[in-house]
Amino acid sequence: MSPAVDATPAPPSRRAAILTGGGILTAWASSARAACSVGPAPHTKGPAVFMDYDQIELDAAYDQSAYAPNMPQLLQRWASNSDTARKRLGAPRRFVYGKSAIEALDVYATKLPNAPICIVIHGGAWRAMKAADMGFVAELFVRAGAHCVVPDFAAVQDVGGSLMPMAEQVRRAIAWVRANAKRFGGNPERMYVAGQSSGGHLAAVALTTDWVKDFGLPADTLKGGFCISGLYDLAPVRLSQRSAYIAFDDAMVEALSPIRHLDKLRAPLLVAYGTDETPEFQRQARDFAAAVQAAGKPVETIVAPHYGHFDLPETLMSPYSLLGAAVLKAMRL
């Protein structure tokens, strides 16, 4: 039997990189990327299910693991970075915003009085993660003079496969923060919401909520929104493998597709995505931003070259990084 061969291309020597003006490094990076399995598995093209996607392609387009083979490594890094942030900031204060056990939120408080608030909605495909997993973004806000609030809410598998309960929990958490902001030194007139992945979807749902009708709050309860790598139209998601654990129906798709409710949007938006994300996450972001612009409402699109779904949020860890700088500018910090 022939010995196993390591197919990973060897990195160039420093001398070779200098002699070629760095071109060899680009070629090495390209070949290393080609060696990774990215995208749907090889298959015979089937009938179109949505746009030009067959079922296998559409499933992969809504499956981060198909386009991010380093997903486990990056999520482990999120966890360790969150632990490190808490060591520097101290443990967050924990407040209850509802009656069920999951309905509580973490407050990473800044020392400045009457400070603005960013409410960060965690992702996890609507079925995983928790508030503690997003601790790594808190230090950006706290050091800049803002509070960072991260709510917990139910996973979809724990509420009968419906996304409606978690959307309602996120809305109630935001309403609680407005009513109780002064308990931790927050300014209820300067509240923002951010979210990534399924959290980006839920943040967009919050931004297109009728706060006057549903909660008796001002229409501009949220002064800005940061939607990172989110989903804004559930119709194609319903056709994907995610329907195996989400009980989609027409009412849910209509109610929780933010792109269909832009008449309720009252806050400027920042919509961000990376060029190494799945094709559907990229398209959804582009279409959402274009629809907001067409509706005559303020929106900024950030396209992050060479960033994927799980490393783009890490740019919220520094005021000098892509998203960190943009968010602090939008919050006037």
Stockholm file with secondary structure:
# STOCKHOLM 1.0

chainA/1-333         MSPAVDATPAPPSRRAAILTGGGILTAWASSARAACSVGPAPHTKGPAVFMDYDQIELDAAYDQSAYAPNMPQLLQRWASNSDTARKRLGAPRRFVYGKSAIEALDVYATKLPNAPICIVIHGGAWRAMKAADMGFVAELFVRAGAHCVVPDFAAVQDVGGSLMPMAEQVRRAIAWVRANAKRFGGNPERMYVAGQSSGGHLAAVALTTDWVKDFGLPADTLKGGFCISGLYDLAPVRLSQRSAYIAFDDAMVEALSPIRHLDKLRAPLLVAYGTDETPEFQRQARDFAAAVQAAGKPVETIVAPHYGHFDLPETLMSPYSLLGAAVLKAMRL
#=GR chainA/1-333 SS CCCCCCCSCCCCCHHHHHHTTTHHHHHHHHHHHHHSCCSSCSCCCCCCSBTTBCHHHHHHHTCHHHHCTTHHHHHHHHHHHHHHHHHHHCCCEEEECSSSTTCEEEEECCSSTTEEEEEEECCSTTTSCCGGGGGGGHHHHHHHTCEEEEECCCCGGGTTTCSHHHHHHHHHHHHHHHHHGGGGTEEEEEEEEEEETHHHHHHHHHHTSCHHHHHSCCTTSSSEEEEESCCCCHHHHHTSGGGGTSCCCHHHHHHTCGGGCGGGCCSCEEEEEETTSCHHHHHHHHHHHHHHHHTTCCEEEEEETTCCTTTGGGGGSCTTSHHHHHHHHHTTC
#=GC SS_cons         CCCCCCCSCCCCCHHHHHHTTTHHHHHHHHHHHHHSCCSSCSCCCCCCSBTTBCHHHHHHHTCHHHHCTTHHHHHHHHHHHHHHHHHHHCCCEEEECSSSTTCEEEEECCSSTTEEEEEEECCSTTTSCCGGGGGGGHHHHHHHTCEEEEECCCCGGGTTTCSHHHHHHHHHHHHHHHHHGGGGTEEEEEEEEEEETHHHHHHHHHHTSCHHHHHSCCTTSSSEEEEESCCCCHHHHHTSGGGGTSCCCHHHHHHTCGGGCGGGCCSCEEEEEETTSCHHHHHHHHHHHHHHHHTTCCEEEEEETTCCTTTGGGGGSCTTSHHHHHHHHHTTC
//
